[in-house]
Amino acid sequence: MNRARRLRTVLSTAVAALAVTGLAACASATPYAVANHDEKVSFHADAVQGLLTQDAFVTLSESENFSAVGYMHINVSTGDELHMQQETSVVGQSFWSQESTDRDGETIDRVHIAGSDLTYYLFGDAYLPVSGTPWVAFPEGDIAKGDPVGVCNYPAVTFLCAIAISWESSSEEHGANLPKMVEANEDGSIHLATAITLQSIVDSGLVTMTDDLSSSTSEETFQAFLPLHVWFDPDGLVTKAEINGTFGDDPAYEIQYGFEMKGEPNPDDRPQDPSTLDQSFISSITSASEIQAFWDEIRAIRGGG
């Protein structure tokens, strides 16, 4: 299986684990402004067509410890909105991830301790009718972090993987019409400026739309180019990637969707091993059918607005 196909497969699994929210009313977003530095040398990016889709995860997969954040802010003139963030810290094979959202009680955090066959999910109060207990243990062992595609299973990195898949789809659909520009610094760091479509973001699976919103959005809006900026350090590590733009008319969209590395994790932030907690606060689900049914119920709450 080629890397692009594997990336799509892993992303589908990772998105299912995120139980992604549908568009609903929340707070506003503040777009990020991209600076134009005179010392950068600009050149056409045809020669680095595979820069994002093929190389973006290699250096990250070789990182022993890191913290990263994935985020999305979507405002639609209809009043539909979506705002969420996943901050993930990785230390060796252990990781923990904390979700933030403007929806009361609709957070899902995650903890995995290296060597364990289980990953523990901490559910907000809105999900207790389904989870039964605050914590639920699932049969998920160590993530294959040395695999450039396997790192997509980390919650924050899922956002970067979705951007890569969306960009690949946009490139296939629009070819030479898709703008691509690379700015290289003297220290070897790179800034890739390109574009992506709303359709490709929806197709990636990380954003869902209600039928009413989808039917009221024109094909022109779905295919509009949204600015995408990706920054690489001299070692090829993606330090930040962001889609940011306002587009469309009746309805109009404002989108800020991205990923950013945050450096080394703070050891003091490492959570307690959930297996040492009072077990009355933890339930477990083991069979594939029960796991599927569980996440279906979670998504029903999460997408209900």
N, C-alpha and C positions, 0 to 999 in steps of 0.2 A: 504494500500500500504506500503510495507516495506521501510526502510530508503534508501537502495541502489537504489531501483527503483525511489523513490522520488528524490534522488540526481540526477539521470540521467535526470528526467523530468525537474527539475529546471535548471540544467546545460544547457539543450537544449534551454530553454527560455533565459537564461543569455547570451549564446553565440550568439543567434540571435540579442540581443540588442547590443552586441559588434560589430556586422557586420564584422566579422573577415577577416583579409587580407590574400590574397594568397601570395605565395613565389615570391619575386621580388628583383631586384638589390638594395642593400643598403650598409651600412658600415659594418665593421668587428666587431666580438664579442671577449671579453676577458673572458675565462673560469674562474670559481671560484675554488680555491684549497681548499680541505677539510683537516683540521689538524687531526692528530692522537694523542690524549692526553693520556699519560701513566696512569693518575689517573682514567680513565674510566674502568669499568668492562664490559667485553663483554660476551654475552650469546645468544644462538639461539633464534630466534624470533617467533617460532611456537606458543608459548603461548600468543603472542600479535598479532595474525593474523588480528584482527579487530581494531588495534590501529589507523591506518590512516583512514580506511573507516568508522568507527563507532564513534570514539571519537574526531576526529580532529576539529570538528566545535562546540562542546558543550561549551567549555570555551569561544571561540570567540563570540558565540551568546549571552553570558552573559556579554560581554564587552559593557559598556555604550558609551565610546568614544575611538576611535582608528584611526590610520593611517596605511595604508598598501600599498605595491606596488606589482604589478604583471608584469612580463617581459618575453620576449622571444627573442632570437637571434639564427637564424638558417642560416648557410652557407652551400651551396652545391657546389661541385666541378664543376658543370655545369655553375656556375655563378648565380644561383637562390639564393636569400637571403630574409630573413624576420627579421625585427627588430622593436619592439614596446614595449611600457610600459604604464601601467595604474596606476596612483597614486590616491588612494581614501582616503578621510578623512570622518569619521563618528562622529557626535556629536548628541547624542540622536537619534531622528528619521530623522534628517537632514543629508545630505551627499553631497559631491561634489567630482568629479573625473576628473582628467586631463590626457589626452593621449599625449604621445610623440611618434613620428615616424620620420624616415628619409625621408619620402615622403612629399614633399612640399604641404601644403594645405589639407592634408588628416588626420587631427585630428578630433576627436569627443569628446568633454567634456560634462559633465553632472552635473546638480544641482537639488537637491530636498530639499524643505523646509518643516520641520515637520508639519504635519496636512494638507498639500496641497494635492489636488487630482491630481496634475500635476507634471511631471518631465520635466525639460527643458534641451534640447540638443543643444549645440553650435557646429555648423558644420564649418569645414575649407572651404576655398575658392573653393577647388576642387569639393565640393558637392553642391555649390550654384545653379547650373542648376537644381538640384532636389529639394533642400530645399526651394529655392526662397528667404528665409530670413536667416540671420545668426543663429537665434534661432528658434527652433521648439518645441512646447509644446505637450506632449503626456499624455494621461489619465493613469498615473501611480502614485498611492498613496504611503503611507508609506510602506517600506519593513518590512516584519515580521522578524525583527532581532533577536527576542527571540527564533526563530525556528532554530535549528542547521543546517537545510537544507536551510531555507530562506535566510541566510546570503550569500549564493552563488550568490544572485542577485546583490551584490555589485561588481562593475567591477573588482577591484583588487582581490577580494576573488574568483572570477570565475576561476582564474588561479590555486588556491589551489584545488578547487573542481574538475577541470579537471585532476589534478595530482592524486587525490584520485580515480576518476573513472578509469583513465588509469591504476593505480596500481592494482585496483580490477580486471580489465579485464586481466592484465598480470598474476595475481595470479591464476585466473580461468583457463587460457590457459596453464600455465607452471607448476602450482602446486609446488611440492617439489623441482623442478629444479631452481626455482626462488630464488636467494640468499636473506637471511634475517638475519640481525644481529642487536642487540640492545646494545647500550652502555649506562649504567646508571651512573650518577654522584652522589656523596654523598649528594648534595643539592636537589636531586630528579629530576633534569632535565634529559632528555633522548635524545639520538641521534640514530635514526633509519637509518641503511644503507641497502638498498635493490636495486632493479633494475626494469626497465620498458622497454617496447618495443616501437619502432617507430610506429608499427601498432596500438598499444593501444592509442598513442598520436593522431594519425590521426582519429581513431574511436571516440575519445572524442569530436571531432568537433571543437576544438579551433585552429587547424592548417589544412589548406587545401592545396592540391597539384594539380598542373596541370595534365592533362591526360598524357602528354608527360613525365613529371617527374615521375609520378607513374608507368607508363609502363616500364621505364628504370631502376627502382629500383627493385632489386632482392628480392625474398621472404626471403632469408637469411638475407638481410639487414633489411627488415621489422620486422623480429623476433629477431634481435640482442638485447642483454641486454644492456641497458644504465644505468649508475649509478644514483641512486636516494637517496638523503640524506634528512632527515627530522629532525628538532630539535624542541623539546618540552620543555617549561619551567617547573618548579616544580608544577605548577597548571594545567598542561596538555595543555596549550595554544601552538599552533604551532607558533613558532617565525620565522622559515625559512624552506622552502622546495625547493629543486633544483634538476633538472635533468641536467646532465652535462657530455658530452662525445663526442668523435670522433669515427666514425665507418663507415663501408661500403667501397666499392671499385667500382668506375666507375658506378654511382657517389658515392663520399664520402661525409659524412655529419658531420657537427659540430653543436651540439645543446647545448644551455644553456637556460633553461626554468624554471622559478621559481616564488616564492612568499616570501615576507618578511614583518614582522610587523615593523613599524617605530615609535612606541610609541604614545603619545598623540598628537592630532592635535594642531596646532598653531591657537589660536582664531583670530589672525590678518589675517590669510589666508582665513577666511570665505568670500565667494563671496557675492556680492550684490544679493538680491532676484530678480531674473529675472522678476517677475511680476511687479516690480516697474520701469522697463526700458521703454523707448519709444516703444510703442506697434507696431510701424511700422517696428521694427526689429524682430518681433515675429509672426510666423504663428502657427496654431494648426491643428492637425490631430486627429480625434476622432473615425472614424469607423474602425472596424477590417480589412475590405478589403482594405481600403486606407492605413492603417498602413503597412499591408503586402506588398502591391505594392510599397510603399515608400522604405522600407528596401531592397526589391529586387533590386531596382534601385541603392541604395547606395552600396550594395554588388557588383553590376556589375562594378561600378567605383573602388571600393576598391580592388577587385580582378583582375583588369585589368592590373596591373603592371605599 
